[in-house]
Amino acid sequence: MSDSESPLTAIVISPCGVEVAQILVRQLDEGVKEALRRRALRHGRSMEEEARLILAQAVAAEEAVSLSTLGLGSRMAALFSGAMLEEPFSEWRGVAAVAAQFEA
């Protein structure tokens, strides 16, 4: 059976009415599809939700590994990059630390 005659086995991730990215996986091995179906069933999720979670976890794990190779300052900058902090922090080098005072 040629590619044009073979049945299409694919996963389409596309929630209705929601503007999000979509992905279509063509020529997915039937065994992989069946394993995904069983895994989703075990976790009480749809195949779509299970695939979305697997993809998100894989990307997050890869990003965590790439962040771990950075220095402390770069990791801190990456951590707060989405915090919408417009102004840079002033330099505190040479400033004496002062203990906080609390009233009893």
N, CA, C and O atoms as CSV, one atom per row, in Angstrom:
chain,resi,resn,atom,element,x,y,z
A,1,MET,N,N,0.849,-1.167,0.000
A,1,MET,CA,C,0.000,0.000,0.000
A,1,MET,C,C,0.900,1.238,0.000
A,1,MET,O,O,1.784,1.334,0.851
A,2,SER,N,N,0.713,2.179,-0.912
A,2,SER,CA,C,1.521,3.392,-0.983
A,2,SER,C,C,1.028,4.400,0.043
A,2,SER,O,O,-0.033,4.230,0.644
A,3,ASP,N,N,1.826,5.466,0.236
A,3,ASP,CA,C,1.444,6.510,1.183
A,3,ASP,C,C,0.106,7.132,0.829
A,3,ASP,O,O,-0.675,7.468,1.719
A,4,SER,N,N,-0.166,7.289,-0.451
A,4,SER,CA,C,-1.419,7.920,-0.856
A,4,SER,C,C,-2.617,7.007,-0.629
A,4,SER,O,O,-3.745,7.489,-0.528
A,5,GLU,N,N,-2.391,5.691,-0.545
A,5,GLU,CA,C,-3.487,4.754,-0.325
A,5,GLU,C,C,-3.645,4.366,1.137
A,5,GLU,O,O,-4.698,3.861,1.528
A,6,SER,N,N,-2.611,4.594,1.957
A,6,SER,CA,C,-2.676,4.150,3.347
A,6,SER,C,C,-3.643,5.021,4.135
A,6,SER,O,O,-3.781,6.214,3.864
A,7,PRO,N,N,-4.317,4.413,5.120
A,7,PRO,CA,C,-5.243,5.200,5.938
A,7,PRO,C,C,-4.456,6.218,6.757
A,7,PRO,O,O,-3.348,5.942,7.218
A,8,LEU,N,N,-5.042,7.386,6.927
A,8,LEU,CA,C,-4.400,8.453,7.682
A,8,LEU,C,C,-4.529,8.172,9.168
A,8,LEU,O,O,-5.634,8.008,9.685
A,9,THR,N,N,-3.416,8.119,9.838
A,9,THR,CA,C,-3.391,8.009,11.287
A,9,THR,C,C,-2.765,9.292,11.782
A,9,THR,O,O,-1.603,9.570,11.488
A,10,ALA,N,N,-3.526,10.084,12.535
A,10,ALA,CA,C,-3.025,11.392,12.961
A,10,ALA,C,C,-3.665,11.816,14.256
A,10,ALA,O,O,-4.714,11.306,14.649
A,11,ILE,N,N,-3.024,12.751,14.912
A,11,ILE,CA,C,-3.579,13.422,16.082
A,11,ILE,C,C,-3.744,14.872,15.687
A,11,ILE,O,O,-2.810,15.483,15.169
A,12,VAL,N,N,-4.899,15.423,15.918
A,12,VAL,CA,C,-5.137,16.831,15.671
A,12,VAL,C,C,-5.495,17.466,16.997
A,12,VAL,O,O,-6.451,17.045,17.647
A,13,ILE,N,N,-4.741,18.475,17.410
A,13,ILE,CA,C,-5.017,19.183,18.651
A,13,ILE,C,C,-5.571,20.541,18.255
A,13,ILE,O,O,-4.825,21.405,17.793
A,14,SER,N,N,-6.857,20.736,18.430
A,14,SER,CA,C,-7.496,21.971,18.016
A,14,SER,C,C,-8.826,22.149,18.724
A,14,SER,O,O,-9.863,21.794,18.165
A,15,PRO,N,N,-8.832,22.691,19.946
A,15,PRO,CA,C,-10.100,22.904,20.639
A,15,PRO,C,C,-10.984,23.871,19.865
A,15,PRO,O,O,-10.503,24.878,19.344
A,16,CYS,N,N,-12.256,23.572,19.792
A,16,CYS,CA,C,-13.207,24.404,19.055
A,16,CYS,C,C,-13.419,25.733,19.766
A,16,CYS,O,O,-13.536,25.780,20.990
A,17,GLY,N,N,-13.469,26.812,18.991
A,17,GLY,CA,C,-13.795,28.117,19.530
A,17,GLY,C,C,-12.687,28.798,20.302
A,17,GLY,O,O,-12.894,29.893,20.825
A,18,VAL,N,N,-11.513,28.187,20.391
A,18,VAL,CA,C,-10.414,28.778,21.137
A,18,VAL,C,C,-9.265,29.041,20.166
A,18,VAL,O,O,-8.854,28.154,19.417
A,19,GLU,N,N,-8.754,30.267,20.190
A,19,GLU,CA,C,-7.664,30.610,19.290
A,19,GLU,C,C,-6.337,30.201,19.924
A,19,GLU,O,O,-5.748,30.959,20.694
A,20,VAL,N,N,-5.881,29.014,19.599
A,20,VAL,CA,C,-4.612,28.501,20.084
A,20,VAL,C,C,-3.899,27.832,18.926
A,20,VAL,O,O,-4.481,27.614,17.863
A,21,ALA,N,N,-2.651,27.513,19.137
A,21,ALA,CA,C,-1.885,26.818,18.106
A,21,ALA,C,C,-2.463,25.436,17.873
A,21,ALA,O,O,-3.015,24.814,18.781
A,22,GLN,N,N,-2.329,24.972,16.661
A,22,GLN,CA,C,-2.816,23.649,16.302
A,22,GLN,C,C,-1.648,22.837,15.773
A,22,GLN,O,O,-0.677,23.382,15.248
A,23,ILE,N,N,-1.760,21.534,15.920
A,23,ILE,CA,C,-0.732,20.652,15.393
A,23,ILE,C,C,-1.409,19.400,14.848
A,23,ILE,O,O,-2.343,18.871,15.450
A,24,LEU,N,N,-0.936,18.947,13.725
A,24,LEU,CA,C,-1.423,17.715,13.109
A,24,LEU,C,C,-0.225,16.801,12.962
A,24,LEU,O,O,0.773,17.183,12.351
A,25,VAL,N,N,-0.306,15.612,13.506
A,25,VAL,CA,C,0.784,14.655,13.425
A,25,VAL,C,C,0.378,13.577,12.414
A,25,VAL,O,O,-0.508,12.764,12.676
A,26,ARG,N,N,1.033,13.589,11.274
A,26,ARG,CA,C,0.713,12.611,10.228
A,26,ARG,C,C,1.613,11.396,10.364
A,26,ARG,O,O,2.688,11.462,10.960
A,27,GLN,N,N,1.165,10.305,9.813
A,27,GLN,CA,C,1.913,9.043,9.767
A,27,GLN,C,C,2.362,8.594,11.151
A,27,GLN,O,O,3.475,8.101,11.335
A,28,LEU,N,N,1.476,8.776,12.109
A,28,LEU,CA,C,1.729,8.330,13.472
A,28,LEU,C,C,1.563,6.818,13.524
A,28,LEU,O,O,0.568,6.272,13.047
A,29,ASP,N,N,2.534,6.165,14.098
A,29,ASP,CA,C,2.479,4.711,14.212
A,29,ASP,C,C,1.237,4.294,15.000
A,29,ASP,O,O,0.922,4.890,16.030
A,30,GLU,N,N,0.547,3.288,14.521
A,30,GLU,CA,C,-0.686,2.834,15.170
A,30,GLU,C,C,-0.424,2.395,16.613
A,30,GLU,O,O,-1.276,2.586,17.480
A,31,GLY,N,N,0.751,1.808,16.876
A,31,GLY,CA,C,1.100,1.406,18.233
A,31,GLY,C,C,1.240,2.597,19.168
A,31,GLY,O,O,0.845,2.525,20.332
A,32,VAL,N,N,1.801,3.689,18.667
A,32,VAL,CA,C,1.941,4.908,19.462
A,32,VAL,C,C,0.568,5.485,19.766
A,32,VAL,O,O,0.288,5.895,20.893
A,33,LYS,N,N,-0.281,5.514,18.753
A,33,LYS,CA,C,-1.642,6.028,18.947
A,33,LYS,C,C,-2.386,5.196,19.993
A,33,LYS,O,O,-3.070,5.752,20.852
A,34,GLU,N,N,-2.258,3.890,19.927
A,34,GLU,CA,C,-2.945,3.011,20.869
A,34,GLU,C,C,-2.377,3.184,22.286
A,34,GLU,O,O,-3.127,3.186,23.262
A,35,ALA,N,N,-1.055,3.328,22.391
A,35,ALA,CA,C,-0.428,3.545,23.700
A,35,ALA,C,C,-0.895,4.874,24.293
A,35,ALA,O,O,-1.130,4.969,25.497
A,36,LEU,N,N,-1.029,5.893,23.455
A,36,LEU,CA,C,-1.528,7.186,23.915
A,36,LEU,C,C,-2.967,7.054,24.391
A,36,LEU,O,O,-3.334,7.639,25.410
A,37,ARG,N,N,-3.781,6.301,23.676
A,37,ARG,CA,C,-5.178,6.093,24.066
A,37,ARG,C,C,-5.244,5.410,25.434
A,37,ARG,O,O,-6.021,5.818,26.297
A,38,ARG,N,N,-4.420,4.362,25.630
A,38,ARG,CA,C,-4.413,3.652,26.916
A,38,ARG,C,C,-3.920,4.544,28.049
A,38,ARG,O,O,-4.474,4.535,29.148
A,39,ARG,N,N,-2.877,5.311,27.766
A,39,ARG,CA,C,-2.333,6.217,28.793
A,39,ARG,C,C,-3.373,7.261,29.189
A,39,ARG,O,O,-3.545,7.554,30.373
A,40,ALA,N,N,-4.056,7.814,28.213
A,40,ALA,CA,C,-5.098,8.810,28.487
A,40,ALA,C,C,-6.216,8.185,29.317
A,40,ALA,O,O,-6.728,8.807,30.247
A,41,LEU,N,N,-6.583,6.980,28.984
A,41,LEU,CA,C,-7.631,6.272,29.715
A,41,LEU,C,C,-7.215,6.057,31.178
A,41,LEU,O,O,-8.007,6.267,32.097
A,42,ARG,N,N,-5.957,5.634,31.378
A,42,ARG,CA,C,-5.450,5.428,32.749
A,42,ARG,C,C,-5.493,6.713,33.567
A,42,ARG,O,O,-5.759,6.682,34.768
A,43,HIS,N,N,-5.231,7.837,32.918
A,43,HIS,CA,C,-5.186,9.122,33.617
A,43,HIS,C,C,-6.521,9.849,33.618
A,43,HIS,O,O,-6.637,10.942,34.172
A,44,GLY,N,N,-7.524,9.248,33.000
A,44,GLY,CA,C,-8.846,9.859,32.984
A,44,GLY,C,C,-8.925,11.113,32.129
A,44,GLY,O,O,-9.680,12.037,32.431
A,45,ARG,N,N,-8.133,11.138,31.054
A,45,ARG,CA,C,-8.107,12.294,30.163
A,45,ARG,C,C,-8.434,11.854,28.742
A,45,ARG,O,O,-8.396,10.669,28.412
A,46,SER,N,N,-8.754,12.836,27.919
A,46,SER,CA,C,-8.937,12.556,26.495
A,46,SER,C,C,-7.556,12.380,25.866
A,46,SER,O,O,-6.548,12.788,26.445
A,47,MET,N,N,-7.514,11.777,24.690
A,47,MET,CA,C,-6.238,11.629,23.989
A,47,MET,C,C,-5.642,12.995,23.684
A,47,MET,O,O,-4.430,13.188,23.776
A,48,GLU,N,N,-6.488,13.926,23.326
A,48,GLU,CA,C,-6.020,15.280,23.016
A,48,GLU,C,C,-5.371,15.922,24.233
A,48,GLU,O,O,-4.288,16.498,24.135
A,49,GLU,N,N,-6.036,15.821,25.381
A,49,GLU,CA,C,-5.499,16.401,26.613
A,49,GLU,C,C,-4.195,15.712,27.006
A,49,GLU,O,O,-3.249,16.370,27.441
A,50,GLU,N,N,-4.145,14.409,26.854
A,50,GLU,CA,C,-2.936,13.653,27.196
A,50,GLU,C,C,-1.777,14.059,26.295
A,50,GLU,O,O,-0.663,14.263,26.776
A,51,ALA,N,N,-2.026,14.179,24.995
A,51,ALA,CA,C,-0.981,14.588,24.055
A,51,ALA,C,C,-0.500,15.999,24.372
A,51,ALA,O,O,0.700,16.270,24.326
A,52,ARG,N,N,-1.419,16.891,24.689
A,52,ARG,CA,C,-1.072,18.269,25.025
A,52,ARG,C,C,-0.179,18.302,26.270
A,52,ARG,O,O,0.807,19.038,26.311
A,53,LEU,N,N,-0.530,17.502,27.285
A,53,LEU,CA,C,0.247,17.445,28.514
A,53,LEU,C,C,1.644,16.869,28.263
A,53,LEU,O,O,2.630,17.391,28.783
A,54,ILE,N,N,1.731,15.812,27.482
A,54,ILE,CA,C,3.025,15.195,27.157
A,54,ILE,C,C,3.922,16.210,26.449
A,54,ILE,O,O,5.100,16.337,26.781
A,55,LEU,N,N,3.367,16.930,25.480
A,55,LEU,CA,C,4.153,17.928,24.749
A,55,LEU,C,C,4.613,19.047,25.685
A,55,LEU,O,O,5.771,19.460,25.634
A,56,ALA,N,N,3.719,19.535,26.532
A,56,ALA,CA,C,4.065,20.613,27.460
A,56,ALA,C,C,5.159,20.164,28.430
A,56,ALA,O,O,6.084,20.926,28.711
A,57,GLN,N,N,5.065,18.941,28.941
A,57,GLN,CA,C,6.066,18.434,29.877
A,57,GLN,C,C,7.417,18.251,29.184
A,57,GLN,O,O,8.459,18.533,29.776
A,58,ALA,N,N,7.407,17.784,27.944
A,58,ALA,CA,C,8.658,17.589,27.208
A,58,ALA,C,C,9.360,18.918,26.965
A,58,ALA,O,O,10.577,19.014,27.121
A,59,VAL,N,N,8.610,19.934,26.589
A,59,VAL,CA,C,9.184,21.255,26.343
A,59,VAL,C,C,9.688,21.863,27.648
A,59,VAL,O,O,10.776,22.438,27.680
A,60,ALA,N,N,8.910,21.743,28.723
A,60,ALA,CA,C,9.317,22.294,30.021
A,60,ALA,C,C,10.593,21.621,30.516
A,60,ALA,O,O,11.473,22.290,31.058
A,61,ALA,N,N,10.702,20.317,30.338
A,61,ALA,CA,C,11.898,19.588,30.779
A,61,ALA,C,C,13.117,20.053,29.984
A,61,ALA,O,O,14.201,20.214,30.546
A,62,GLU,N,N,12.945,20.267,28.692
A,62,GLU,CA,C,14.052,20.734,27.861
A,62,GLU,C,C,14.472,22.145,28.265
A,62,GLU,O,O,15.665,22.444,28.313
A,63,GLU,N,N,13.505,23.013,28.554
A,63,GLU,CA,C,13.819,24.371,28.982
A,63,GLU,C,C,14.519,24.361,30.334
A,63,GLU,O,O,15.432,25.154,30.566
A,64,ALA,N,N,14.102,23.473,31.226
A,64,ALA,CA,C,14.730,23.377,32.552
A,64,ALA,C,C,16.180,22.953,32.414
A,64,ALA,O,O,17.046,23.465,33.124
A,65,VAL,N,N,16.453,22.025,31.510
A,65,VAL,CA,C,17.822,21.570,31.295
A,65,VAL,C,C,18.657,22.706,30.727
A,65,VAL,O,O,19.795,22.907,31.150
A,66,SER,N,N,18.103,23.459,29.764
A,66,SER,CA,C,18.877,24.554,29.178
A,66,SER,C,C,19.106,25.665,30.196
A,66,SER,O,O,20.159,26.304,30.178
A,67,LEU,N,N,18.138,25.911,31.090
A,67,LEU,CA,C,18.327,26.925,32.131
A,67,LEU,C,C,19.384,26.493,33.138
A,67,LEU,O,O,20.109,27.330,33.677
A,68,SER,N,N,19.477,25.181,33.398
A,68,SER,CA,C,20.424,24.706,34.404
A,68,SER,C,C,21.867,24.898,33.966
A,68,SER,O,O,22.773,24.851,34.798
A,69,THR,N,N,22.098,25.115,32.677
A,69,THR,CA,C,23.464,25.335,32.201
A,69,THR,C,C,23.856,26.804,32.297
A,69,THR,O,O,25.018,27.144,32.072
A,70,LEU,N,N,22.906,27.687,32.630
A,70,LEU,CA,C,23.177,29.110,32.760
A,70,LEU,C,C,23.703,29.434,34.152
A,70,LEU,O,O,23.537,28.650,35.087
A,71,GLY,N,N,24.329,30.576,34.277
A,71,GLY,CA,C,24.775,31.056,35.577
A,71,GLY,C,C,23.581,31.531,36.393
A,71,GLY,O,O,22.472,31.640,35.870
A,72,LEU,N,N,23.803,31.812,37.667
A,72,LEU,CA,C,22.739,32.218,38.579
A,72,LEU,C,C,22.041,33.488,38.101
A,72,LEU,O,O,20.811,33.546,38.092
A,73,GLY,N,N,22.796,34.490,37.710
A,73,GLY,CA,C,22.199,35.742,37.256
A,73,GLY,C,C,21.321,35.548,36.031
A,73,GLY,O,O,20.233,36.118,35.949
A,74,SER,N,N,21.784,34.749,35.082
A,74,SER,CA,C,20.994,34.485,33.872
A,74,SER,C,C,19.733,33.705,34.199
A,74,SER,O,O,18.681,33.954,33.610
A,75,ARG,N,N,19.825,32.755,35.140
A,75,ARG,CA,C,18.632,31.992,35.538
A,75,ARG,C,C,17.621,32.904,36.218
A,75,ARG,O,O,16.419,32.779,35.987
A,76,MET,N,N,18.103,33.828,37.062
A,76,MET,CA,C,17.199,34.764,37.736
A,76,MET,C,C,16.538,35.694,36.717
A,76,MET,O,O,15.344,35.973,36.819
A,77,ALA,N,N,17.296,36.170,35.748
A,77,ALA,CA,C,16.743,37.041,34.710
A,77,ALA,C,C,15.687,36.292,33.912
A,77,ALA,O,O,14.640,36.856,33.594
A,78,ALA,N,N,15.943,35.032,33.583
A,78,ALA,CA,C,14.971,34.229,32.840
A,78,ALA,C,C,13.718,33.999,33.668
A,78,ALA,O,O,12.609,34.012,33.134
A,79,LEU,N,N,13.887,33.788,34.970
A,79,LEU,CA,C,12.749,33.542,35.851
A,79,LEU,C,C,11.800,34.733,35.880
A,79,LEU,O,O,10.582,34.552,35.903
A,80,PHE,N,N,12.340,35.946,35.878
A,80,PHE,CA,C,11.512,37.145,35.979
A,80,PHE,C,C,11.287,37.845,34.636
A,80,PHE,O,O,10.772,38.963,34.604
A,81,SER,N,N,11.662,37.209,33.542
A,81,SER,CA,C,11.546,37.854,32.230
A,81,SER,C,C,10.102,38.177,31.859
A,81,SER,O,O,9.869,39.118,31.101
A,82,GLY,N,N,9.143,37.440,32.361
A,82,GLY,CA,C,7.747,37.698,32.035
A,82,GLY,C,C,7.028,38.554,33.066
A,82,GLY,O,O,5.808,38.702,32.994
A,83,ALA,N,N,7.758,39.123,34.027
A,83,ALA,CA,C,7.131,39.875,35.115
A,83,ALA,C,C,6.830,41.320,34.747
A,83,ALA,O,O,6.322,42.066,35.585
A,84,MET,N,N,7.121,41.732,33.542
A,84,MET,CA,C,6.851,43.085,33.042
A,84,MET,C,C,7.506,44.153,33.913
A,84,MET,O,O,6.901,45.184,34.204
A,85,LEU,N,N,8.738,43.899,34.322
A,85,LEU,CA,C,9.507,44.887,35.072
A,85,LEU,C,C,10.217,45.765,34.047
A,85,LEU,O,O,11.166,45.331,33.395
A,86,GLU,N,N,9.755,46.982,33.914
A,86,GLU,CA,C,10.278,47.873,32.880
A,86,GLU,C,C,11.601,48.525,33.283
A,86,GLU,O,O,12.508,48.649,32.461
A,87,GLU,N,N,11.710,48.938,34.537
A,87,GLU,CA,C,12.896,49.651,35.002
A,87,GLU,C,C,13.933,48.657,35.520
A,87,GLU,O,O,13.582,47.707,36.221
A,88,PRO,N,N,15.192,48.864,35.185
A,88,PRO,CA,C,16.228,47.983,35.743
A,88,PRO,C,C,16.402,48.271,37.241
A,88,PRO,O,O,16.143,49.383,37.701
A,89,PHE,N,N,16.830,47.287,37.971
A,89,PHE,CA,C,17.090,47.477,39.400
A,89,PHE,C,C,18.369,48.272,39.566
A,89,PHE,O,O,19.326,48.101,38.811
A,90,SER,N,N,18.375,49.147,40.567
A,90,SER,CA,C,19.592,49.927,40.824
A,90,SER,C,C,20.643,49.018,41.447
A,90,SER,O,O,20.333,47.999,42.065
A,91,GLU,N,N,21.863,49.410,41.269
A,91,GLU,CA,C,22.989,48.636,41.791
A,91,GLU,C,C,23.085,48.827,43.297
A,91,GLU,O,O,23.013,49.957,43.780
A,92,TRP,N,N,23.245,47.742,44.044
A,92,TRP,CA,C,23.343,47.818,45.498
A,92,TRP,C,C,24.758,47.513,45.985
A,92,TRP,O,O,24.995,47.449,47.192
A,93,ARG,N,N,25.662,47.333,45.097
A,93,ARG,CA,C,27.019,47.005,45.485
A,93,ARG,C,C,27.600,48.153,46.320
A,93,ARG,O,O,27.530,49.312,45.912
A,94,GLY,N,N,28.166,47.837,47.477
A,94,GLY,CA,C,28.751,48.861,48.340
A,94,GLY,C,C,27.779,49.476,49.332
A,94,GLY,O,O,28.195,50.268,50.178
A,95,VAL,N,N,26.498,49.139,49.255
A,95,VAL,CA,C,25.500,49.677,50.182
A,95,VAL,C,C,25.413,48.749,51.388
A,95,VAL,O,O,25.275,47.535,51.233
A,96,ALA,N,N,25.494,49.320,52.590
A,96,ALA,CA,C,25.427,48.500,53.801
A,96,ALA,C,C,24.005,47.987,54.019
A,96,ALA,O,O,23.035,48.725,53.851
A,97,ALA,N,N,23.897,46.729,54.389
A,97,ALA,CA,C,22.592,46.139,54.683
A,97,ALA,C,C,22.104,46.642,56.037
A,97,ALA,O,O,22.878,46.766,56.987
A,98,VAL,N,N,20.807,46.927,56.106
A,98,VAL,CA,C,20.221,47.406,57.348
A,98,VAL,C,C,19.097,46.439,57.732
A,98,VAL,O,O,18.256,46.085,56.906
A,99,ALA,N,N,19.101,46.019,59.002
A,99,ALA,CA,C,18.066,45.087,59.469
A,99,ALA,C,C,16.723,45.772,59.529
A,99,ALA,O,O,16.656,46.958,59.853
A,100,ALA,N,N,15.664,45.074,59.232
A,100,ALA,CA,C,14.312,45.608,59.303
A,100,ALA,C,C,13.930,45.830,60.766
A,100,ALA,O,O,14.314,45.050,61.638
A,101,GLN,N,N,13.179,46.889,61.027
A,101,GLN,CA,C,12.720,47.208,62.367
A,101,GLN,C,C,11.228,46.938,62.457
A,101,GLN,O,O,10.455,47.458,61.652
A,102,PHE,N,N,10.813,46.130,63.430
A,102,PHE,CA,C,9.401,45.803,63.634
A,102,PHE,C,C,8.983,46.291,65.011
A,102,PHE,O,O,9.717,46.132,65.985
A,103,GLU,N,N,7.804,46.883,65.084
A,103,GLU,CA,C,7.292,47.330,66.372
A,103,GLU,C,C,6.558,46.187,67.055
A,103,GLU,O,O,5.862,45.404,66.409
A,104,ALA,N,N,6.723,46.104,68.359
A,104,ALA,CA,C,6.085,45.020,69.114
A,104,ALA,C,C,4.674,45.378,69.513
A,104,ALA,O,O,3.992,44.579,70.154
